[in-house]
């Protein structure tokens, strides 16, 4: 038997395709993730939504974290709006 949860009514995930990249976008949350296939993009989106909803570990020192993953913090601006939210 299949049931529908009222919390999912109106839930909308859209996909965009660019060369070898598929991007899954949760329209309501404004969260997106990409992968090499639709299934990969959805799996990444699932992880991104979990983090967006408060999962994961808190980053206490953002600059140190960015250095650790190889990003120069001077290249990052907080005011950037993802293209799918515009």
Secondary structure, 3 states (H helix, E strand, C coil): CCCCCHHHCCCCEEEEEECCEEEEEECCCCEEEEECCHHHHHHHHHHHHHHHCCCCCCCCCHHHHHHHCCCCHHHCCCCCCCHHHC
